[in-house]
Amino acid sequence: MIERQIDEEFVSTGQVRFVYRHFSFLGPESIRAAEATECAAEQGMFWEYHDTLFENWAGENRGAFSDANLERFARNINLNEEQFSQCMEERRYLSRVEADIDAARGAKVNSTPTIFINGEHIGALQTYEDYRQAILEALGDQG
């Protein structure tokens, strides 16, 4: 995954900071899925849960991200189920997800993924090398 490659080469070395923001625009299921990733993040498993969601997406609001399935995904990646369930029941991250959605709309985001480097939208890049080059240019290094 491109995010992991960016993390390995640039974030883990302290050169850049990677910020993930939710743009859950496909209705209630996508909002619940975004909340679930944050509940997984409490247990240090944001990316594992994120990847599971993308592997199991079956179309917009078709039940793939029902609460029962979100719980099953948590179990499948060995999250503490009680902690995850409590987080989801409390809707602990709903306000964060809603704030991310509002910020994305304010930045005129209309699709995912949308990538910004230093606050500038960089367009739809296709490969890791494309992202790598854009990051290097922002860092002032041509590679």
C-alpha positions in Angstrom: 0.0 0.0 0.0 1.2 3.5 -0.9 0.5 4.8 2.6 2.8 2.2 4.2 5.6 3.0 1.7 5.3 6.7 2.5 5.4 5.8 6.2 8.5 3.6 5.8 10.5 6.0 3.7 9.5 9.4 5.0 7.4 9.3 8.2 9.5 6.9 10.2 12.6 8.8 9.3 11.0 12.1 10.6 11.1 13.8 7.2 7.3 14.2 6.8 4.1 13.9 8.8 1.3 11.9 7.3 -2.2 12.9 8.4 -5.2 10.8 7.5 -8.6 12.5 7.4 -11.9 10.8 6.9 -14.2 11.8 4.1 -17.1 9.6 4.7 -19.5 10.8 2.1 -21.3 7.5 1.2 -23.9 7.6 4.0 -24.3 6.1 7.4 -22.2 3.0 6.8 -19.2 5.0 5.7 -19.5 7.1 8.8 -19.7 4.1 11.1 -16.7 2.5 9.3 -14.7 5.7 9.8 -15.6 5.6 13.5 -14.5 2.0 13.7 -11.1 2.8 12.3 -10.6 5.3 15.1 -11.7 2.7 17.7 -9.2 0.3 16.2 -6.5 3.0 16.3 -7.0 3.1 20.1 -5.5 -0.4 20.0 -2.7 0.5 17.6 -4.4 -1.2 14.6 -5.7 1.7 12.5 -4.1 0.5 9.2 -5.0 -3.2 9.7 -8.6 -2.2 10.3 -8.5 0.3 7.4 -7.2 -2.4 5.0 -9.9 -4.9 6.2 -12.6 -2.3 5.4 -11.3 -1.9 1.9 -11.0 -5.6 1.4 -14.6 -6.1 2.4 -16.3 -3.2 0.7 -19.3 -4.4 -1.3 -20.8 -1.2 -2.6 -22.4 1.8 -1.1 -24.7 1.1 1.9 -25.3 -2.5 1.1 -24.6 -3.8 4.6 -20.9 -4.6 4.3 -20.2 -2.1 7.1 -23.1 -3.0 9.3 -22.3 -2.8 13.0 -22.3 -6.6 13.2 -19.7 -6.8 10.4 -17.6 -4.0 11.9 -17.5 -6.1 15.1 -16.6 -9.2 13.1 -13.7 -7.3 11.4 -12.4 -6.3 14.8 -12.5 -9.9 16.0 -10.8 -11.1 12.8 -7.8 -8.8 13.4 -7.7 -9.7 17.1 -8.8 -6.4 18.6 -10.0 -6.4 22.2 -13.7 -6.9 21.3 -15.0 -5.4 24.6 -12.9 -2.2 24.2 -13.9 -1.9 20.5 -17.6 -2.5 21.2 -17.6 0.1 24.0 -15.9 2.7 21.8 -18.5 2.1 19.0 -21.4 2.2 21.4 -20.3 5.5 22.8 -19.7 6.9 19.3 -16.5 8.2 20.8 -15.1 9.4 17.4 -18.3 10.6 15.7 -17.5 14.3 16.2 -14.0 13.8 14.9 -15.3 12.0 11.8 -17.9 14.8 11.2 -15.2 17.5 11.7 -13.0 15.7 9.0 -16.0 15.6 6.6 -16.6 19.3 7.2 -13.0 20.2 6.7 -12.8 18.1 3.4 -15.9 19.9 2.1 -14.3 23.2 3.0 -11.2 22.2 1.0 -13.4 21.3 -1.9 -12.6 17.6 -1.7 -15.0 15.6 -3.8 -13.4 12.1 -4.0 -11.1 9.7 -2.2 -8.3 9.5 -1.9 -7.4 13.2 -2.2 -3.8 14.0 -1.3 -2.4 17.3 -0.2 1.2 18.1 0.3 1.9 21.2 2.4 -1.8 22.2 2.0 -1.7 21.9 -1.8 -3.9 19.4 -3.6 -1.5 17.4 -5.8 -4.1 15.6 -8.0 -4.6 11.9 -8.7 -1.2 10.3 -8.7 -1.1 6.6 -9.6 2.1 5.0 -8.3 4.3 5.2 -5.3 7.0 6.7 -7.4 4.7 9.5 -8.4 4.0 10.3 -4.7 7.6 9.8 -3.8 8.7 12.4 -6.4 6.0 14.9 -5.2 7.2 14.5 -1.6 10.9 14.9 -2.6 10.1 18.0 -4.6 8.2 19.4 -1.5 11.3 18.6 0.6 13.5 20.5 -1.9 15.2 17.3 -3.1 14.8 16.2 -6.7 15.5 12.5 -5.9 
